[in-house]
Each structure stands twice: as C-alpha cells, then as structure tokens.
C-alpha cells in the first residue's frame, strides 16, 4: 500500500520541504477503473499548473509523499494505491470509482 514512483525525466533542482509551495503539471489516470483513461490534466485547454503546500494534507497522500521525493524539473509517474488516492469515497465528479488505484504523471515546475 502506498505510492510507487517511476522516474521519466531526471530533475536538477532542489526537493521540496514540508509546508513549501509546490507548482506542478499533472495528468491523472484511472477513470472508470481503467488506468489508461485520463480523468484530469493541468495541460488541458483552460487549465493551468496546480500549486499546493506539500506535506500538510491538502492533497491526496500519494502526492504529499511522492512529490516530496521529486526535484524541480523532474517528471515521474506516481502509482497510488486507493488508500493513497481517493479511498473508499472515490471522486465521482471525475469518474473515479471507490477504492480505485490511480496513476499521475507529475512534473515539478517550481518551489516557493
């Protein structure tokens, strides 16, 4: 159970620290229980990079733990078990079923 990271592109900047503001590009997969189906992306028309404070529980646990281990400029796939994603509740607005594993392609853009 947890989050598993697969490096796609090495980063060259620092890693974030707890409480720091992190801006990422992200594409999420796992719509309707299918890990090849996209449910959301910051790269879609009308979307923009997503900013959150890391390590404070403002995002799913898979992001808090997975992104904490990423450097600025890094691109990685984070595979999250249901307890590190949206859990038993799922997220129906995006087609995420209860107890669904999810995969996110994340690029760390900057830290503040």
N, C-alpha and C positions, 0 to 999 in steps of 0.2 A: 504494500500500500504506500502511496506517496506520489512523488514526481520523479520522472526519469528524463534526463537531458541528453539530446543528441546534437553535437556541435555541427553547424553547417558552414559557418564562417568565423574565423578567429577574430576576436576584438583586440584592440590595442590600448584602450583607455582603462581607467580605474573601475573597480567593482563598487556597487552601492553599499552604503551602510544603513543600518536600521533608522527609519524615520526620514531618510533622504527622499527628495522628489525625483522620480524616475519617469522619463518620457520614452515610450516605446511605439513601434509599429507592431501590430499584432493581427494575425488571422487565426480564427478558431475553427476547428473541425470536430464534427461529431453530431451533426444534425440528424434527427430521427434515428439515432443509434448507429449511424454509419460514419466511421472515422475518415472517410474520403469526402464527405459532404460538408462544405463550408456553411457556418451559421452567421459569421460576422467578420468584418475586416476593417481596419483603420485605413486601408488603401482603397476602399470602395468609394465611388463618387459621393461627395457630400460629407465624407468622414474626414477626420484628422487624427494625428497621433494622440495617444492616450497617456495622460500623466496621473501618477498616483504616488502616495507616500508608502514606501516599502517597509514591510515588517510590522505593520500596525493593524493588520486585519481588514483593511479597506477593500481588498480584492480577494479572490479565492486563494486558498492556502498554497496551491500549486504555483501560483505567480509569486507570492511572497517568498517562498523557499527557492523556486527555480531561478527567478530573476536576480535574487541576491547573489547567486553564483555566476553571474554573467558580467562581462566587461563592456564598456562603451564601445560600440561598433560591432559587437558580437551578434550573430544570428544563430538561433538554435531552435530545435523542436523540443517542446516540453510535453511529455505524455503524462497526463494526470489521472490517477485512479478516481473513482466517484467521490470518495471522501476528501480529496484534494481539489475537487471541482465544485459542482453544484449539489452534490449529495442526493439524498432521498427526495428533495423537493424538485430537482431539475430546474429548468428555466424555460417554461412553455413559450414565452414570447419569442424565443429564438429557436424553438423546436428541439430543445434539449430535454430528453426524457429523464425521469427519475433514475438515479443510480447509474448514470452514463459516464464511461471514461471519455476524456476529451484530449485532443492534441492541439497545441498552439504553436504557430511559428512566430517567434518574437525576435525583434531587432531592437537592441538598446540604443537609443538615439543620443540621449544626454542625461546628465545628473545635475541637480542643483541643491 
